[in-house]
Amino acid sequence: MRVLVTGAAGFIGSALADRLLDDGHEVLGVDDLSTGSLANLREAGSRPAFSFTRLDIRDPALTGVADDFGPDVVCHLAAQISVRESVADPVRDARLNVEGTVAVLEAARLSGARKVVHTSSVAVYGRPSELPVGADSPFEPRSPYAASKLSGEVYLRTYQALYGLDSTTLVLANVYGPRQSPNGEAGVVAIFTDSLLKGAPTVVYGDGSQTRDYVHVTDVVDAFARACGNAGTGGRFNIGTGRQTTDRELHTLVASAVGAPDDPGFAAARLGDLPAMAVDPAPALDGLGWEPRTGLVDGLKATVEWARSS
Ligand SMILES: NC(=O)c1ccc[n+]([C@@H]2O[C@H](COP(=O)([O-])OP(=O)(O)OC[C@H]3O[C@@H](n4cnc5c(N)ncnc54)[C@H](O)[C@@H]3O)[C@@H](O)[C@H]2O)c1
């Protein structure tokens, strides 16, 4: 199969490129390297079935690039991923995440792709009244980022209705693992790991009771690989473990994996932070045959080992 991956130089996109190449597919990565890095593609780049084009997905040249490659499937991961930046500059967020997604859908249909696999976020659920979030939980986007991700999902439905372009949406919980950047506001595992390895102070915002559902990147790219086939066509699936981990518990687990003191500082909760999140993975087992396999302790151990050696 020929798969075009947008955002291929990023944390999840590069892991997906590696996985698809392992599965014997041909992969074209497209990325403007705005937050991604060619270093993430070192493994993929050494393989003949991989090619890379540095391009902003909104550049009209994307259509020609996709047409030349002739993808069977387009996996769309390129995005502005910061909730805070989306609040600070919602117009830029919409340009990247809404206009960018429409540009990718246009390129997909014009190049004759069979299917698009889109990346959404649990941010679309806002503050859910019940946890774990089920398949038909109501949407409550509380940030421009959440609104832009949801808008991508709506555009997929429009392209199915207009052109019969098949799609699957994967709604990701908090993804962690090797290659996640510690420099953003998200990626608390990467932030704690980086600081604890350097012996630098760590900060927990609020009283440490805020929860998240941490899913390992290896499991996440397995969901993408399954969606690239015929599984889950027309569906949207929450990709998480169903388990809540508090910020304080996470700090303890990362400190233990690093072998560092478990002694974070505390700061005031940040405006807009959501109190709790976990998603029910059961529908993804039915629809994609997917389930999370990496436990948090093992996943953190592997992440710390990678950070130590990189
Ligand atoms: N990391 C998470 O926990 C998480 C959770 C939910 C959803 N997601 C979604 O997963 C996807 C990948 O996120 P990630 O964590 O790997 O982030 P990332 O920043 O590492 O990857 C995004 C990639 O997109 C590229 N990019 C950004 N704008 C572009 C543009 N206009 N044209 C071409 N390339 C562009 C960046 O250079 C980067 O390589 C995103 O769509 C994000 O919204 C991530």
The ligand as an SDF file (V2000), in Angstrom:
LIG
                    3D

 44 48  0  0  0  0  0  0  0  0999 V2000
    0.6340   14.2210   21.2880 N   0  0  0  0  0  0  0  0  0  0  0  0
   -0.6070   14.0580   21.7640 C   0  0  0  0  0  0  0  0  0  0  0  0
   -0.7850   13.7390   22.9430 O   0  0  0  0  0  0  0  0  0  0  0  0
   -1.8110   14.2610   20.8610 C   0  0  0  0  0  0  0  0  0  0  0  0
   -3.0930   14.1150   21.4160 C   0  0  0  0  0  0  0  0  0  0  0  0
   -4.2010   14.3000   20.6010 C   0  0  0  0  0  0  0  0  0  0  0  0
   -4.0390   14.5890   19.2650 C   0  0  0  0  0  0  0  0  0  0  0  0
   -2.7830   14.7430   18.7440 N   0  0  0  0  0  0  0  0  0  0  0  0
   -2.6500   15.0510   17.3150 C   0  0  0  0  0  0  0  0  0  0  0  0
   -1.6840   14.1870   16.7500 O   0  0  0  0  0  0  0  0  0  0  0  0
   -1.0560   14.8350   15.6410 C   0  0  0  0  0  0  0  0  0  0  0  0
    0.4560   14.7320   15.7830 C   0  0  0  0  0  0  0  0  0  0  0  0
    0.8470   15.3760   16.9910 O   0  0  0  0  0  0  0  0  0  0  0  0
    2.3120   15.2360   17.6170 P   0  0  0  0  0  0  0  0  0  0  0  0
    2.1450   15.1300   19.0740 O   0  0  0  0  0  0  0  0  0  0  0  0
    3.0810   14.2180   16.8740 O   0  0  0  0  0  0  0  0  0  0  0  0
    2.8810   16.7050   17.3390 O   0  0  0  0  0  0  0  0  0  0  0  0
    4.1870   17.2050   16.5540 P   0  0  0  0  0  0  0  0  0  0  0  0
    4.2180   18.6960   16.7030 O   0  0  0  0  0  0  0  0  0  0  0  0
    5.3670   16.4130   16.9790 O   0  0  0  0  0  0  0  0  0  0  0  0
    3.8270   16.8150   15.0460 O   0  0  0  0  0  0  0  0  0  0  0  0
    3.1310   17.6650   14.1690 C   0  0  0  0  0  0  0  0  0  0  0  0
    3.9320   17.7320   12.8980 C   0  0  0  0  0  0  0  0  0  0  0  0
    3.2010   18.5230   11.9430 O   0  0  0  0  0  0  0  0  0  0  0  0
    4.1170   19.3650   11.2840 C   0  0  0  0  0  0  0  0  0  0  0  0
    3.3620   20.5200   10.7660 N   0  0  0  0  0  0  0  0  0  0  0  0
    2.7360   21.4740   11.4990 C   0  0  0  0  0  0  0  0  0  0  0  0
    2.1350   22.3600   10.6770 N   0  0  0  0  0  0  0  0  0  0  0  0
    2.3920   21.9400    9.4040 C   0  0  0  0  0  0  0  0  0  0  0  0
    2.0440   22.4290    8.1320 C   0  0  0  0  0  0  0  0  0  0  0  0
    1.3070   23.5520    7.9700 N   0  0  0  0  0  0  0  0  0  0  0  0
    2.4570   21.7610    7.0320 N   0  0  0  0  0  0  0  0  0  0  0  0
    3.2220   20.6210    7.1640 C   0  0  0  0  0  0  0  0  0  0  0  0
    3.5690   20.1160    8.3470 N   0  0  0  0  0  0  0  0  0  0  0  0
    3.1640   20.7710    9.4680 C   0  0  0  0  0  0  0  0  0  0  0  0
    5.1660   19.7430   12.3190 C   0  0  0  0  0  0  0  0  0  0  0  0
    6.3920   20.1630   11.7680 O   0  0  0  0  0  0  0  0  0  0  0  0
    5.3000   18.4220   13.0780 C   0  0  0  0  0  0  0  0  0  0  0  0
    6.3120   17.6010   12.5250 O   0  0  0  0  0  0  0  0  0  0  0  0
   -1.5830   16.2710   15.6440 C   0  0  0  0  0  0  0  0  0  0  0  0
   -2.6230   16.3430   14.6920 O   0  0  0  0  0  0  0  0  0  0  0  0
   -2.1250   16.4610   17.0490 C   0  0  0  0  0  0  0  0  0  0  0  0
   -3.1540   17.4240   17.0850 O   0  0  0  0  0  0  0  0  0  0  0  0
   -1.6600   14.5960   19.5150 C   0  0  0  0  0  0  0  0  0  0  0  0
  1  2  1  0
  2  3  2  0
  2  4  1  0
  4  5  1  0
  4 44  2  0
  5  6  2  0
  6  7  1  0
  7  8  2  0
  8  9  1  0
  8 44  1  0
  9 10  1  0
  9 42  1  0
 10 11  1  0
 11 12  1  0
 11 40  1  0
 12 13  1  0
 13 14  1  0
 14 15  2  0
 14 16  1  0
 14 17  1  0
 17 18  1  0
 18 19  2  0
 18 20  1  0
 18 21  1  0
 21 22  1  0
 22 23  1  0
 23 24  1  0
 23 38  1  0
 24 25  1  0
 25 26  1  0
 25 36  1  0
 26 27  1  0
 26 35  1  0
 27 28  2  0
 28 29  1  0
 29 30  1  0
 29 35  2  0
 30 31  1  0
 30 32  2  0
 32 33  1  0
 33 34  2  0
 34 35  1  0
 36 37  1  0
 36 38  1  0
 38 39  1  0
 40 41  1  0
 40 42  1  0
 42 43  1  0
M  CHG  2   8   1  16  -1
M  END
$$$$
